[in-house]
């Protein structure tokens, strides 16, 4: 008879690895999908033809107009390749499930899976050892979420970066690498096959003789791979031609200026001018784009709340507008009753635009308006006492009040004191407002002369 182990001691060999920073800025200058993937786990590559900045965060590409079908954003995977089941431990001592797992790891993105361990009733609690002789130093394996009652261990695997096959190698090694996790004193082990995703897999969508590459190359991951003897961003230059090339490939149209007046045409390709400020750049096939010809707000490009992409501001989260000067945060519009602009105006770009006659930062000021005592007195009179000028239409006009009766005015903070027109008696109440509505706390008895 087999039982689940009640506890487990884990013996981990030291594994040193680098971790990704909490915030990673995707590199703007990368020229390939693979370089983009290695820029950080948050980076996504846009495969759409002629897209401006291909490497960006998911939200950055969405704002820039890259369709979801063109976004390449692998997150790795876990595949159980052997998962034999057994009601009793092998040879009556121990059983591991699964027995073999293949993991595809994108650097910086962890993968995990459960490991089930079953031992015989009289078997001692095992320790887990790892044979890491074939495992890259960039890979880190840990155990967590140990559930003693059911003996389930969560195995977590993460790669910090892509390693090299040797110190002098220029090629990224993707594996596979193998790791064996073995309970000490037992023969059965879990075999991990680890493959690093260091190259983009979008080459499977290769478009041969692509019109985007002028018919002289293949479109791969959104970029042109030119056939010999062609070159250029769109394979538009025949480097083997003995004829002088004209400058038509450096113009956006027949009468358009050469390289948009921002560059020099060299062998049919625009070389964009440099700026005095190294952070300001022209780019594009015709040098038609820049990262500094965008609207300014408060003397800052895109208001300091976005990036300039080809003359258009791409705003950060929670900011909008042509110059990214309009915040979507409504905190400054919240009135004391927790209503935006006191329900008497609109919150626009973090400021209230009040409906007349209301005014003030949160539309809570109204010098010509009746106070809450005068505004609600007749409805309190009819709802609490069944008297007053609105008693015959109380249900229609005063049902908005949420009424609470108390024994006397002493139970009411800063009560309103109003005189009933019907019996000249005084009644006391207070008014408050929250998300549920308008509340009235009223003394149950009037004071009559």
Rosetta blueprint (number, residue, H / E / L):
1 X L
2 X E
3 X E
4 X E
5 X L
6 X L
7 X L
8 X L
9 X E
10 X E
11 X L
12 X L
13 X L
14 X L
15 X L
16 X L
17 X L
18 X L
19 X L
20 X L
21 X L
22 X L
23 X L
24 X L
25 X L
26 X L
27 X L
28 X L
29 X L
30 X L
31 X L
32 X L
33 X H
34 X H
35 X H
36 X H
37 X H
38 X H
39 X H
40 X L
41 X L
42 X L
43 X E
44 X E
45 X E
46 X E
47 X L
48 X L
49 X L
50 X L
51 X L
52 X L
53 X L
54 X L
55 X E
56 X E
57 X E
58 X H
59 X H
60 X H
61 X H
62 X H
63 X H
64 X H
65 X L
66 X L
67 X L
68 X H
69 X H
70 X H
71 X E
72 X E
73 X L
74 X L
75 X L
76 X L
77 X E
78 X E
79 X E
80 X E
81 X E
82 X E
83 X L
84 X L
85 X L
86 X L
87 X L
88 X L
89 X L
90 X E
91 X L
92 X L
93 X L
94 X E
95 X E
96 X E
97 X E
98 X L
99 X L
100 X E
101 X E
102 X E
103 X E
104 X E
105 X E
106 X L
107 X L
108 X L
109 X L
110 X L
111 X E
112 X E
113 X E
114 X E
115 X E
116 X E
117 X E
118 X E
119 X E
120 X E
121 X L
122 X L
123 X L
124 X L
125 X L
126 X L
127 X E
128 X E
129 X E
130 X E
131 X E
132 X L
133 X L
134 X L
135 X L
136 X L
137 X L
138 X L
139 X E
140 X E
141 X E
142 X E
143 X E
144 X E
145 X E
146 X E
147 X E
148 X L
149 X L
150 X L
151 X L
152 X E
153 X E
154 X E
155 X E
156 X E
157 X E
158 X E
159 X E
160 X L
161 X L
162 X L
163 X L
164 X E
165 X L
166 X L
167 X L
168 X L
169 X L
170 X L
171 X L
172 X E
173 X L
174 X L
175 X E
176 X E
177 X E
178 X E
179 X E
180 X E
181 X E
182 X E
183 X E
184 X L
185 X L
186 X L
187 X L
188 X L
189 X E
190 X E
191 X E
192 X E
193 X E
194 X E
195 X E
196 X E
197 X L
198 X L
199 X L
200 X L
201 X L
202 X H
203 X H
204 X H
205 X H
206 X L
207 X E
208 X L
209 X L
210 X L
211 X H
212 X H
213 X H
214 X L
215 X L
216 X L
217 X E
218 X E
219 X E
220 X E
221 X L
222 X L
223 X E
224 X E
225 X E
226 X E
227 X L
228 X L
229 X L
230 X E
231 X E
232 X L
233 X L
234 X L
235 X L
236 X L
237 X E
238 X E
239 X L
240 X L
241 X L
242 X L
243 X L
244 X L
245 X L
246 X L
247 X L
248 X H
249 X H
250 X H
251 X L
252 X L
253 X L
254 X L
255 X L
256 X L
257 X L
258 X H
259 X H
260 X H
261 X H
262 X L
263 X E
264 X E
265 X E
266 X E
267 X L
268 X L
269 X E
270 X E
271 X E
272 X E
273 X L
274 X E
275 X L
276 X L
277 X L
278 X L
279 X L
280 X L
281 X E
282 X E
283 X E
284 X L
285 X L
286 X L
287 X L
288 X L
289 X E
290 X E
291 X L
292 X L
293 X L
294 X L
295 X L
296 X E
297 X E
298 X L
299 X L
300 X E
301 X E
302 X H
303 X H
304 X H
305 X L
306 X E
307 X E
308 X E
309 X E
310 X L
311 X L
312 X E
313 X E
314 X E
315 X E
316 X L
317 X L
318 X L
319 X E
320 X E
321 X L
322 X L
323 X L
324 X L
325 X L
326 X E
327 X E
328 X L
329 X L
330 X L
331 X H
332 X H
333 X H
334 X E
335 X L
336 X L
337 X L
338 X L
339 X L
340 X E
341 X H
342 X H
343 X H
344 X L
345 X E
346 X E
347 X E
348 X E
349 X L
350 X L
351 X E
352 X E
353 X E
354 X E
355 X L
356 X L
357 X L
358 X L
359 X E
360 X L
361 X L
362 X L
363 X L
364 X L
365 X E
366 X L
367 X L
368 X L
369 X L
370 X L
371 X L
372 X H
373 X H
374 X H
375 X H
376 X H
377 X H
378 X H
379 X H
380 X H
381 X H
382 X H
383 X H
384 X H
385 X H
386 X L
387 X L
388 X L
389 X L
390 X L
391 X H
392 X H
393 X H
394 X H
395 X H
396 X H
397 X H
398 X L
399 X L
400 X L
401 X E
402 X E
403 X E
404 X E
405 X E
406 X E
407 X L
408 X L
409 X H
410 X H
411 X H
412 X L
413 X L
414 X L
415 X L
416 X E
417 X E
418 X E
419 X E
420 X L
421 X L
422 X L
423 X L
424 X L
425 X L
426 X E
427 X E
428 X E
429 X E
430 X E
431 X E
432 X E
433 X E
434 X E
435 X L
436 X L
437 X E
438 X E
439 X E
440 X E
441 X E
442 X E
443 X E
444 X L
445 X L
446 X L
447 X E
448 X L
449 X L
